[in-house]
Amino acid sequence: MKITRVETLWPSSIEPAPFFFVQVYTDEGFVGLGQAPDARRTIPSVEEWARRFLLGKNPLDIEYFWNRAYEAAHYHGFAGAEMRAISALDIALWDIAGQVARQPIYQLLGGKVRDQIRVYNTCSNYRDLNDRILVRQKPLQLVEELVANGITAFKYSPFDHIADPTLGNYGSIDDIAKACEPIRQVYEKYGTSIEVGIEGHCKWNLPMATRVAQYLERFNIMWLEDLMQPDNPDQLARLRERTRLPLAGSERFFTRWQMLPLIRDGGTDIVIADVTWCGGISELKKLAVLAETFKLPIAPHDHTGPVGMYATAHVMANVPNGLVMETTRVFYNGYYSELVEPTITIRNGHLFLPEGPGLGTKLRPQVRERADIVIQGFE
């Protein structure tokens, strides 16, 4: 079996996540589906890796492709568009492998340790669906809606507007307290039954991250994610010593080699990685094993499109140290069903695994007819 064509499909009107799909075609009729973000910058790398390492090759040689492409990406610094392209293509190759074996991908990874995966909701926006506004203006309504579907945790970014004017160097206690008003309301009504994850977007320096962390200790905080840039693990370890809240990070580290110092030096308690950024299913599985070696859980980042959600779910079904999975309800209640079939079921606060071969989903035929679709093919 050989790869005959690689194709990218970009639904260019979907914001705020400009992701795209990859389809890998074989001479035996199997078609693998992948996905990555940042279409404008990443699609050229998909073409490069496809022409150099995939066309005419066996799609089941996933490790061969991954290592050849990663070696070629060394010149660009182990991250960015090159790694996102590897991620999309890796996911598509695993999809083909599952189809050939007539098994879900999680079976190829070693089988499942759980039948359903606990999820939390990230507060984002899509068209008229806007949890970013709801969490700030009507946080109790947001939680009521989540609890109605069994979801008992959510994440949002309370402090970006405080950090940005000073480049993360200053925010008063009064400003922090005002930003935490939604959290206070939720805590007063729900106590410890609702967890809140804090997305920091890497905005703060160490003194301010410490101030924010210590203020938040009065609430039921799930974790503090990326309060500072993760490029200096020593300073994250210092922050960890200054708060009793767990630190989480970081999807901004793409591979096990980047993540190792963060874990080893005590810069995180919960490992965050994104299957469409870090190197695909192959690398997310290896990152989970690395985290498990240090007795740490993994809670994958997932904030782009439906194929990334499927790919993440397969890894989370397989790895023993899977804690919880990020989902975004305004996305899966918004555009996911426009693009793939079937869509993943989220019920009673859990994601239920697909049972079909490979990823268990495929693009809807109508995707190719969308007015906004940009298709490129490489042969």
Contacts in CASP RR format, 6 or more apart in sequence:
PFRMAT RR
TARGET T0000
AUTHOR 0000-0000-0000
METHOD contacts of the structure
MODEL  1
MKITRVETLWPSSIEPAPFFFVQVYTDEGFVGLGQAPDARRTIPSVEEWA
RRFLLGKNPLDIEYFWNRAYEAAHYHGFAGAEMRAISALDIALWDIAGQV
ARQPIYQLLGGKVRDQIRVYNTCSNYRDLNDRILVRQKPLQLVEELVANG
ITAFKYSPFDHIADPTLGNYGSIDDIAKACEPIRQVYEKYGTSIEVGIEG
HCKWNLPMATRVAQYLERFNIMWLEDLMQPDNPDQLARLRERTRLPLAGS
ERFFTRWQMLPLIRDGGTDIVIADVTWCGGISELKKLAVLAETFKLPIAP
HDHTGPVGMYATAHVMANVPNGLVMETTRVFYNGYYSELVEPTITIRNGH
LFLPEGPGLGTKLRPQVRERADIVIQGFE
1 26 0 8 1.000
1 27 0 8 1.000
1 28 0 8 1.000
1 30 0 8 1.000
1 58 0 8 1.000
1 59 0 8 1.000
1 60 0 8 1.000
1 100 0 8 1.000
2 26 0 8 1.000
2 27 0 8 1.000
2 56 0 8 1.000
2 57 0 8 1.000
2 58 0 8 1.000
2 59 0 8 1.000
3 24 0 8 1.000
3 25 0 8 1.000
3 26 0 8 1.000
3 50 0 8 1.000
3 54 0 8 1.000
3 55 0 8 1.000
3 56 0 8 1.000
3 57 0 8 1.000
3 58 0 8 1.000
3 59 0 8 1.000
4 25 0 8 1.000
4 26 0 8 1.000
4 27 0 8 1.000
4 55 0 8 1.000
4 56 0 8 1.000
4 379 0 8 1.000
5 24 0 8 1.000
5 25 0 8 1.000
5 55 0 8 1.000
5 377 0 8 1.000
5 378 0 8 1.000
5 379 0 8 1.000
6 22 0 8 1.000
6 23 0 8 1.000
6 24 0 8 1.000
6 25 0 8 1.000
6 46 0 8 1.000
6 47 0 8 1.000
6 50 0 8 1.000
6 54 0 8 1.000
6 55 0 8 1.000
6 89 0 8 1.000
6 377 0 8 1.000
6 378 0 8 1.000
7 22 0 8 1.000
7 23 0 8 1.000
7 24 0 8 1.000
7 25 0 8 1.000
7 375 0 8 1.000
7 376 0 8 1.000
7 377 0 8 1.000
7 378 0 8 1.000
8 20 0 8 1.000
8 21 0 8 1.000
8 22 0 8 1.000
8 23 0 8 1.000
8 39 0 8 1.000
8 43 0 8 1.000
8 46 0 8 1.000
8 47 0 8 1.000
8 374 0 8 1.000
8 375 0 8 1.000
8 376 0 8 1.000
8 377 0 8 1.000
9 20 0 8 1.000
9 21 0 8 1.000
9 22 0 8 1.000
9 23 0 8 1.000
9 363 0 8 1.000
9 367 0 8 1.000
9 368 0 8 1.000
9 373 0 8 1.000
9 374 0 8 1.000
9 375 0 8 1.000
10 18 0 8 1.000
10 20 0 8 1.000
10 21 0 8 1.000
10 39 0 8 1.000
10 43 0 8 1.000
10 373 0 8 1.000
10 374 0 8 1.000
10 375 0 8 1.000
11 20 0 8 1.000
11 335 0 8 1.000
11 339 0 8 1.000
11 367 0 8 1.000
11 370 0 8 1.000
11 372 0 8 1.000
11 373 0 8 1.000
12 18 0 8 1.000
12 39 0 8 1.000
12 372 0 8 1.000
12 373 0 8 1.000
12 374 0 8 1.000
13 371 0 8 1.000
13 372 0 8 1.000
14 335 0 8 1.000
14 372 0 8 1.000
16 124 0 8 1.000
16 125 0 8 1.000
16 126 0 8 1.000
17 37 0 8 1.000
17 303 0 8 1.000
17 304 0 8 1.000
17 305 0 8 1.000
17 331 0 8 1.000
18 37 0 8 1.000
18 38 0 8 1.000
18 39 0 8 1.000
18 40 0 8 1.000
19 35 0 8 1.000
19 36 0 8 1.000
19 37 0 8 1.000
19 38 0 8 1.000
19 39 0 8 1.000
19 276 0 8 1.000
19 304 0 8 1.000
19 305 0 8 1.000
20 35 0 8 1.000
20 36 0 8 1.000
20 39 0 8 1.000
20 42 0 8 1.000
20 43 0 8 1.000
20 88 0 8 1.000
21 33 0 8 1.000
21 34 0 8 1.000
21 35 0 8 1.000
21 88 0 8 1.000
21 307 0 8 1.000
21 339 0 8 1.000
21 363 0 8 1.000
21 367 0 8 1.000
22 33 0 8 1.000
22 34 0 8 1.000
22 35 0 8 1.000
22 36 0 8 1.000
22 46 0 8 1.000
22 88 0 8 1.000
22 89 0 8 1.000
22 91 0 8 1.000
22 92 0 8 1.000
23 31 0 8 1.000
23 32 0 8 1.000
23 33 0 8 1.000
23 34 0 8 1.000
23 92 0 8 1.000
23 363 0 8 1.000
24 31 0 8 1.000
24 32 0 8 1.000
24 34 0 8 1.000
24 54 0 8 1.000
24 59 0 8 1.000
24 89 0 8 1.000
24 92 0 8 1.000
24 93 0 8 1.000
24 96 0 8 1.000
25 31 0 8 1.000
25 32 0 8 1.000
26 59 0 8 1.000
26 96 0 8 1.000
30 59 0 8 1.000
30 96 0 8 1.000
30 99 0 8 1.000
30 100 0 8 1.000
31 96 0 8 1.000
31 362 0 8 1.000
32 59 0 8 1.000
32 92 0 8 1.000
32 93 0 8 1.000
32 95 0 8 1.000
32 96 0 8 1.000
32 99 0 8 1.000
32 359 0 8 1.000
33 91 0 8 1.000
33 92 0 8 1.000
33 95 0 8 1.000
33 307 0 8 1.000
33 359 0 8 1.000
33 361 0 8 1.000
33 362 0 8 1.000
33 363 0 8 1.000
34 88 0 8 1.000
34 89 0 8 1.000
34 91 0 8 1.000
34 92 0 8 1.000
34 95 0 8 1.000
34 307 0 8 1.000
34 308 0 8 1.000
34 311 0 8 1.000
34 359 0 8 1.000
35 88 0 8 1.000
35 91 0 8 1.000
35 276 0 8 1.000
35 304 0 8 1.000
35 305 0 8 1.000
35 306 0 8 1.000
35 307 0 8 1.000
35 308 0 8 1.000
35 311 0 8 1.000
36 42 0 8 1.000
36 46 0 8 1.000
36 84 0 8 1.000
36 85 0 8 1.000
36 87 0 8 1.000
36 88 0 8 1.000
36 276 0 8 1.000
36 277 0 8 1.000
36 304 0 8 1.000
37 84 0 8 1.000
37 276 0 8 1.000
37 277 0 8 1.000
37 304 0 8 1.000
38 80 0 8 1.000
38 81 0 8 1.000
38 84 0 8 1.000
39 374 0 8 1.000
41 80 0 8 1.000
41 81 0 8 1.000
42 81 0 8 1.000
42 84 0 8 1.000
42 85 0 8 1.000
42 88 0 8 1.000
43 85 0 8 1.000
43 376 0 8 1.000
44 81 0 8 1.000
45 81 0 8 1.000
45 82 0 8 1.000
45 84 0 8 1.000
45 85 0 8 1.000
46 85 0 8 1.000
46 88 0 8 1.000
46 89 0 8 1.000
46 378 0 8 1.000
47 376 0 8 1.000
47 378 0 8 1.000
48 85 0 8 1.000
49 65 0 8 1.000
49 69 0 8 1.000
49 72 0 8 1.000
49 82 0 8 1.000
49 85 0 8 1.000
49 86 0 8 1.000
49 89 0 8 1.000
50 89 0 8 1.000
50 378 0 8 1.000
51 378 0 8 1.000
52 68 0 8 1.000
52 69 0 8 1.000
52 72 0 8 1.000
53 64 0 8 1.000
53 65 0 8 1.000
53 68 0 8 1.000
53 69 0 8 1.000
53 72 0 8 1.000
54 65 0 8 1.000
54 89 0 8 1.000
55 378 0 8 1.000
55 379 0 8 1.000
57 64 0 8 1.000
57 65 0 8 1.000
59 93 0 8 1.000
59 96 0 8 1.000
59 97 0 8 1.000
60 93 0 8 1.000
60 96 0 8 1.000
60 97 0 8 1.000
60 100 0 8 1.000
62 90 0 8 1.000
62 93 0 8 1.000
62 94 0 8 1.000
62 97 0 8 1.000
62 282 0 8 1.000
63 282 0 8 1.000
65 89 0 8 1.000
65 90 0 8 1.000
65 93 0 8 1.000
66 86 0 8 1.000
66 90 0 8 1.000
66 279 0 8 1.000
66 282 0 8 1.000
66 283 0 8 1.000
69 82 0 8 1.000
69 85 0 8 1.000
69 86 0 8 1.000
69 89 0 8 1.000
70 83 0 8 1.000
70 86 0 8 1.000
70 255 0 8 1.000
72 82 0 8 1.000
73 82 0 8 1.000
73 83 0 8 1.000
73 86 0 8 1.000
76 82 0 8 1.000
78 254 0 8 1.000
78 255 0 8 1.000
78 257 0 8 1.000
78 258 0 8 1.000
79 253 0 8 1.000
79 254 0 8 1.000
79 255 0 8 1.000
79 258 0 8 1.000
80 254 0 8 1.000
80 277 0 8 1.000
83 254 0 8 1.000
83 255 0 8 1.000
83 277 0 8 1.000
83 278 0 8 1.000
83 279 0 8 1.000
84 276 0 8 1.000
84 277 0 8 1.000
84 279 0 8 1.000
86 279 0 8 1.000
86 280 0 8 1.000
87 275 0 8 1.000
87 276 0 8 1.000
87 277 0 8 1.000
87 278 0 8 1.000
87 279 0 8 1.000
87 280 0 8 1.000
87 283 0 8 1.000
88 276 0 8 1.000
88 280 0 8 1.000
90 279 0 8 1.000
90 280 0 8 1.000
90 281 0 8 1.000
90 282 0 8 1.000
90 283 0 8 1.000
91 275 0 8 1.000
91 276 0 8 1.000
91 280 0 8 1.000
91 281 0 8 1.000
91 307 0 8 1.000
91 308 0 8 1.000
91 311 0 8 1.000
91 359 0 8 1.000
94 105 0 8 1.000
94 108 0 8 1.000
94 281 0 8 1.000
94 282 0 8 1.000
94 311 0 8 1.000
94 314 0 8 1.000
94 358 0 8 1.000
94 359 0 8 1.000
95 105 0 8 1.000
95 358 0 8 1.000
95 359 0 8 1.000
95 360 0 8 1.000
96 358 0 8 1.000
97 105 0 8 1.000
97 108 0 8 1.000
97 358 0 8 1.000
98 104 0 8 1.000
98 105 0 8 1.000
98 107 0 8 1.000
98 108 0 8 1.000
98 357 0 8 1.000
98 358 0 8 1.000
99 357 0 8 1.000
99 358 0 8 1.000
101 107 0 8 1.000
101 108 0 8 1.000
101 357 0 8 1.000
102 357 0 8 1.000
103 357 0 8 1.000
103 358 0 8 1.000
104 314 0 8 1.000
104 353 0 8 1.000
104 354 0 8 1.000
104 355 0 8 1.000
104 356 0 8 1.000
104 357 0 8 1.000
104 358 0 8 1.000
104 360 0 8 1.000
105 281 0 8 1.000
105 311 0 8 1.000
105 314 0 8 1.000
105 358 0 8 1.000
105 359 0 8 1.000
106 112 0 8 1.000
106 314 0 8 1.000
106 315 0 8 1.000
106 317 0 8 1.000
106 318 0 8 1.000
106 353 0 8 1.000
109 281 0 8 1.000
109 285 0 8 1.000
109 314 0 8 1.000
109 315 0 8 1.000
109 318 0 8 1.000
110 318 0 8 1.000
111 317 0 8 1.000
111 318 0 8 1.000
112 317 0 8 1.000
112 318 0 8 1.000
112 353 0 8 1.000
113 317 0 8 1.000
113 318 0 8 1.000
113 319 0 8 1.000
113 320 0 8 1.000
114 316 0 8 1.000
114 317 0 8 1.000
115 317 0 8 1.000
115 352 0 8 1.000
115 353 0 8 1.000
116 350 0 8 1.000
116 351 0 8 1.000
116 352 0 8 1.000
116 353 0 8 1.000
117 313 0 8 1.000
117 316 0 8 1.000
117 317 0 8 1.000
117 322 0 8 1.000
117 324 0 8 1.000
117 325 0 8 1.000
117 350 0 8 1.000
117 351 0 8 1.000
117 353 0 8 1.000
118 323 0 8 1.000
118 324 0 8 1.000
118 325 0 8 1.000
118 349 0 8 1.000
118 350 0 8 1.000
119 151 0 8 1.000
119 324 0 8 1.000
119 325 0 8 1.000
119 326 0 8 1.000
119 327 0 8 1.000
119 346 0 8 1.000
119 349 0 8 1.000
119 350 0 8 1.000
119 351 0 8 1.000
120 151 0 8 1.000
120 152 0 8 1.000
120 153 0 8 1.000
120 154 0 8 1.000
120 155 0 8 1.000
120 195 0 8 1.000
120 197 0 8 1.000
120 222 0 8 1.000
120 324 0 8 1.000
120 325 0 8 1.000
120 326 0 8 1.000
120 327 0 8 1.000
121 131 0 8 1.000
121 146 0 8 1.000
121 151 0 8 1.000
121 153 0 8 1.000
121 154 0 8 1.000
121 155 0 8 1.000
121 327 0 8 1.000
121 328 0 8 1.000
121 329 0 8 1.000
122 131 0 8 1.000
122 154 0 8 1.000
122 155 0 8 1.000
122 156 0 8 1.000
122 199 0 8 1.000
122 303 0 8 1.000
122 326 0 8 1.000
122 327 0 8 1.000
122 328 0 8 1.000
123 131 0 8 1.000
123 132 0 8 1.000
123 134 0 8 1.000
123 135 0 8 1.000
123 142 0 8 1.000
123 154 0 8 1.000
123 155 0 8 1.000
123 156 0 8 1.000
124 131 0 8 1.000
124 132 0 8 1.000
124 303 0 8 1.000
124 328 0 8 1.000
124 330 0 8 1.000
124 331 0 8 1.000
125 131 0 8 1.000
125 132 0 8 1.000
125 133 0 8 1.000
125 330 0 8 1.000
126 330 0 8 1.000
126 331 0 8 1.000
126 334 0 8 1.000
126 335 0 8 1.000
127 334 0 8 1.000
129 329 0 8 1.000
129 330 0 8 1.000
129 333 0 8 1.000
129 334 0 8 1.000
130 330 0 8 1.000
131 142 0 8 1.000
131 156 0 8 1.000
131 329 0 8 1.000
131 330 0 8 1.000
132 156 0 8 1.000
134 141 0 8 1.000
134 142 0 8 1.000
135 142 0 8 1.000
135 154 0 8 1.000
135 156 0 8 1.000
135 182 0 8 1.000
136 182 0 8 1.000
139 182 0 8 1.000
139 183 0 8 1.000
139 185 0 8 1.000
139 186 0 8 1.000
140 185 0 8 1.000
140 186 0 8 1.000
140 189 0 8 1.000
142 154 0 8 1.000
143 154 0 8 1.000
143 186 0 8 1.000
143 189 0 8 1.000
143 190 0 8 1.000
143 194 0 8 1.000
146 152 0 8 1.000
146 154 0 8 1.000
146 329 0 8 1.000
147 194 0 8 1.000
149 346 0 8 1.000
149 347 0 8 1.000
149 348 0 8 1.000
149 349 0 8 1.000
150 348 0 8 1.000
150 349 0 8 1.000
151 329 0 8 1.000
151 349 0 8 1.000
152 193 0 8 1.000
152 194 0 8 1.000
152 195 0 8 1.000
152 349 0 8 1.000
153 194 0 8 1.000
153 195 0 8 1.000
153 196 0 8 1.000
153 197 0 8 1.000
153 222 0 8 1.000
153 324 0 8 1.000
154 194 0 8 1.000
154 195 0 8 1.000
154 196 0 8 1.000
154 197 0 8 1.000
155 196 0 8 1.000
155 197 0 8 1.000
155 198 0 8 1.000
155 199 0 8 1.000
155 222 0 8 1.000
155 225 0 8 1.000
155 326 0 8 1.000
156 182 0 8 1.000
156 196 0 8 1.000
156 197 0 8 1.000
156 198 0 8 1.000
156 199 0 8 1.000
157 198 0 8 1.000
157 199 0 8 1.000
157 200 0 8 1.000
157 201 0 8 1.000
158 179 0 8 1.000
158 180 0 8 1.000
158 182 0 8 1.000
158 183 0 8 1.000
158 198 0 8 1.000
159 176 0 8 1.000
159 179 0 8 1.000
159 198 0 8 1.000
159 200 0 8 1.000
159 203 0 8 1.000
159 204 0 8 1.000
159 212 0 8 1.000
160 200 0 8 1.000
160 201 0 8 1.000
160 203 0 8 1.000
161 179 0 8 1.000
162 171 0 8 1.000
162 175 0 8 1.000
162 176 0 8 1.000
162 179 0 8 1.000
163 171 0 8 1.000
163 201 0 8 1.000
163 203 0 8 1.000
163 204 0 8 1.000
163 208 0 8 1.000
164 203 0 8 1.000
168 203 0 8 1.000
168 204 0 8 1.000
168 205 0 8 1.000
168 208 0 8 1.000
169 205 0 8 1.000
169 208 0 8 1.000
170 208 0 8 1.000
171 208 0 8 1.000
171 211 0 8 1.000
173 211 0 8 1.000
173 215 0 8 1.000
176 211 0 8 1.000
176 212 0 8 1.000
176 215 0 8 1.000
177 215 0 8 1.000
180 215 0 8 1.000
180 216 0 8 1.000
180 219 0 8 1.000
183 196 0 8 1.000
183 216 0 8 1.000
183 219 0 8 1.000
183 221 0 8 1.000
184 219 0 8 1.000
186 194 0 8 1.000
186 196 0 8 1.000
187 194 0 8 1.000
187 196 0 8 1.000
187 218 0 8 1.000
187 219 0 8 1.000
187 220 0 8 1.000
191 220 0 8 1.000
192 220 0 8 1.000
194 220 0 8 1.000
195 220 0 8 1.000
195 221 0 8 1.000
195 222 0 8 1.000
196 219 0 8 1.000
196 220 0 8 1.000
196 221 0 8 1.000
196 222 0 8 1.000
197 221 0 8 1.000
197 222 0 8 1.000
197 223 0 8 1.000
197 224 0 8 1.000
197 225 0 8 1.000
198 212 0 8 1.000
198 216 0 8 1.000
198 221 0 8 1.000
198 223 0 8 1.000
198 224 0 8 1.000
198 225 0 8 1.000
198 227 0 8 1.000
199 225 0 8 1.000
199 226 0 8 1.000
200 224 0 8 1.000
200 225 0 8 1.000
200 226 0 8 1.000
200 227 0 8 1.000
201 226 0 8 1.000
202 226 0 8 1.000
202 227 0 8 1.000
202 228 0 8 1.000
202 229 0 8 1.000
202 230 0 8 1.000
202 250 0 8 1.000
202 252 0 8 1.000
203 227 0 8 1.000
204 212 0 8 1.000
204 227 0 8 1.000
204 228 0 8 1.000
205 228 0 8 1.000
206 228 0 8 1.000
206 235 0 8 1.000
206 238 0 8 1.000
206 239 0 8 1.000
209 227 0 8 1.000
209 228 0 8 1.000
209 239 0 8 1.000
210 239 0 8 1.000
210 242 0 8 1.000
210 243 0 8 1.000
212 224 0 8 1.000
212 227 0 8 1.000
213 224 0 8 1.000
213 227 0 8 1.000
213 239 0 8 1.000
213 242 0 8 1.000
213 243 0 8 1.000
213 245 0 8 1.000
214 242 0 8 1.000
214 243 0 8 1.000
216 224 0 8 1.000
216 245 0 8 1.000
217 243 0 8 1.000
217 244 0 8 1.000
217 245 0 8 1.000
221 245 0 8 1.000
222 246 0 8 1.000
223 245 0 8 1.000
223 246 0 8 1.000
223 247 0 8 1.000
223 248 0 8 1.000
223 269 0 8 1.000
223 270 0 8 1.000
223 299 0 8 1.000
224 243 0 8 1.000
224 245 0 8 1.000
224 246 0 8 1.000
224 247 0 8 1.000
224 248 0 8 1.000
225 247 0 8 1.000
225 248 0 8 1.000
225 249 0 8 1.000
225 250 0 8 1.000
225 272 0 8 1.000
226 248 0 8 1.000
226 249 0 8 1.000
226 250 0 8 1.000
226 252 0 8 1.000
226 272 0 8 1.000
227 239 0 8 1.000
227 247 0 8 1.000
228 235 0 8 1.000
228 236 0 8 1.000
228 239 0 8 1.000
229 252 0 8 1.000
230 236 0 8 1.000
230 249 0 8 1.000
230 250 0 8 1.000
230 252 0 8 1.000
230 253 0 8 1.000
230 262 0 8 1.000
233 261 0 8 1.000
233 262 0 8 1.000
233 264 0 8 1.000
233 265 0 8 1.000
233 266 0 8 1.000
233 267 0 8 1.000
234 265 0 8 1.000
236 247 0 8 1.000
236 262 0 8 1.000
236 265 0 8 1.000
236 266 0 8 1.000
236 267 0 8 1.000
236 268 0 8 1.000
237 265 0 8 1.000
237 266 0 8 1.000
237 267 0 8 1.000
239 247 0 8 1.000
239 267 0 8 1.000
240 247 0 8 1.000
240 266 0 8 1.000
240 267 0 8 1.000
240 268 0 8 1.000
240 269 0 8 1.000
246 269 0 8 1.000
246 270 0 8 1.000
247 267 0 8 1.000
247 268 0 8 1.000
247 269 0 8 1.000
247 270 0 8 1.000
248 268 0 8 1.000
248 269 0 8 1.000
248 270 0 8 1.000
248 271 0 8 1.000
248 272 0 8 1.000
248 299 0 8 1.000
249 262 0 8 1.000
249 268 0 8 1.000
249 270 0 8 1.000
249 271 0 8 1.000
249 272 0 8 1.000
250 262 0 8 1.000
250 268 0 8 1.000
250 272 0 8 1.000
251 272 0 8 1.000
251 273 0 8 1.000
251 274 0 8 1.000
251 277 0 8 1.000
251 278 0 8 1.000
251 301 0 8 1.000
253 259 0 8 1.000
253 262 0 8 1.000
253 273 0 8 1.000
253 278 0 8 1.000
254 277 0 8 1.000
254 278 0 8 1.000
254 279 0 8 1.000
254 283 0 8 1.000
255 278 0 8 1.000
255 279 0 8 1.000
255 283 0 8 1.000
255 287 0 8 1.000
256 283 0 8 1.000
256 286 0 8 1.000
256 287 0 8 1.000
256 290 0 8 1.000
259 271 0 8 1.000
259 273 0 8 1.000
259 287 0 8 1.000
259 290 0 8 1.000
259 291 0 8 1.000
260 290 0 8 1.000
262 268 0 8 1.000
263 271 0 8 1.000
263 290 0 8 1.000
263 291 0 8 1.000
263 294 0 8 1.000
263 296 0 8 1.000
264 294 0 8 1.000
268 296 0 8 1.000
269 296 0 8 1.000
270 296 0 8 1.000
270 297 0 8 1.000
270 298 0 8 1.000
270 299 0 8 1.000
270 323 0 8 1.000
271 287 0 8 1.000
271 288 0 8 1.000
271 290 0 8 1.000
271 291 0 8 1.000
271 296 0 8 1.000
271 297 0 8 1.000
271 298 0 8 1.000
271 299 0 8 1.000
272 298 0 8 1.000
272 299 0 8 1.000
272 300 0 8 1.000
272 301 0 8 1.000
273 283 0 8 1.000
273 284 0 8 1.000
273 287 0 8 1.000
273 298 0 8 1.000
273 300 0 8 1.000
273 301 0 8 1.000
274 300 0 8 1.000
274 301 0 8 1.000
274 302 0 8 1.000
274 303 0 8 1.000
274 304 0 8 1.000
275 281 0 8 1.000
275 284 0 8 1.000
275 300 0 8 1.000
275 302 0 8 1.000
275 308 0 8 1.000
275 311 0 8 1.000
275 312 0 8 1.000
275 315 0 8 1.000
276 304 0 8 1.000
276 305 0 8 1.000
276 307 0 8 1.000
276 308 0 8 1.000
276 311 0 8 1.000
277 301 0 8 1.000
278 284 0 8 1.000
278 287 0 8 1.000
280 311 0 8 1.000
281 311 0 8 1.000
281 314 0 8 1.000
281 315 0 8 1.000
284 300 0 8 1.000
284 311 0 8 1.000
284 312 0 8 1.000
284 315 0 8 1.000
285 315 0 8 1.000
285 318 0 8 1.000
285 319 0 8 1.000
287 298 0 8 1.000
288 298 0 8 1.000
288 315 0 8 1.000
288 319 0 8 1.000
288 321 0 8 1.000
288 322 0 8 1.000
289 319 0 8 1.000
291 297 0 8 1.000
291 298 0 8 1.000
291 321 0 8 1.000
292 298 0 8 1.000
292 319 0 8 1.000
292 320 0 8 1.000
292 321 0 8 1.000
296 321 0 8 1.000
297 321 0 8 1.000
297 322 0 8 1.000
297 323 0 8 1.000
298 319 0 8 1.000
298 321 0 8 1.000
298 322 0 8 1.000
298 323 0 8 1.000
299 322 0 8 1.000
299 323 0 8 1.000
299 324 0 8 1.000
299 325 0 8 1.000
299 326 0 8 1.000
300 312 0 8 1.000
300 315 0 8 1.000
300 316 0 8 1.000
300 325 0 8 1.000
300 326 0 8 1.000
301 326 0 8 1.000
302 308 0 8 1.000
302 309 0 8 1.000
302 312 0 8 1.000
302 325 0 8 1.000
302 326 0 8 1.000
302 327 0 8 1.000
302 328 0 8 1.000
303 326 0 8 1.000
303 328 0 8 1.000
303 331 0 8 1.000
305 331 0 8 1.000
305 336 0 8 1.000
305 339 0 8 1.000
306 331 0 8 1.000
306 332 0 8 1.000
306 336 0 8 1.000
306 339 0 8 1.000
306 340 0 8 1.000
306 343 0 8 1.000
306 344 0 8 1.000
306 361 0 8 1.000
307 340 0 8 1.000
307 359 0 8 1.000
307 361 0 8 1.000
309 327 0 8 1.000
309 332 0 8 1.000
309 336 0 8 1.000
309 344 0 8 1.000
309 351 0 8 1.000
310 340 0 8 1.000
310 344 0 8 1.000
310 354 0 8 1.000
310 359 0 8 1.000
310 360 0 8 1.000
310 361 0 8 1.000
311 359 0 8 1.000
312 325 0 8 1.000
313 325 0 8 1.000
313 344 0 8 1.000
313 351 0 8 1.000
313 353 0 8 1.000
313 354 0 8 1.000
314 353 0 8 1.000
314 354 0 8 1.000
314 359 0 8 1.000
316 322 0 8 1.000
316 325 0 8 1.000
317 353 0 8 1.000
325 351 0 8 1.000
327 346 0 8 1.000
327 351 0 8 1.000
329 346 0 8 1.000
332 343 0 8 1.000
332 344 0 8 1.000
332 346 0 8 1.000
336 343 0 8 1.000
337 343 0 8 1.000
338 364 0 8 1.000
338 366 0 8 1.000
339 363 0 8 1.000
339 364 0 8 1.000
339 367 0 8 1.000
340 361 0 8 1.000
340 362 0 8 1.000
340 363 0 8 1.000
340 364 0 8 1.000
341 361 0 8 1.000
341 362 0 8 1.000
341 364 0 8 1.000
342 354 0 8 1.000
342 360 0 8 1.000
342 361 0 8 1.000
343 361 0 8 1.000
344 351 0 8 1.000
344 352 0 8 1.000
344 354 0 8 1.000
344 361 0 8 1.000
345 351 0 8 1.000
345 352 0 8 1.000
346 352 0 8 1.000
354 360 0 8 1.000
354 361 0 8 1.000
367 373 0 8 1.000
368 375 0 8 1.000
END
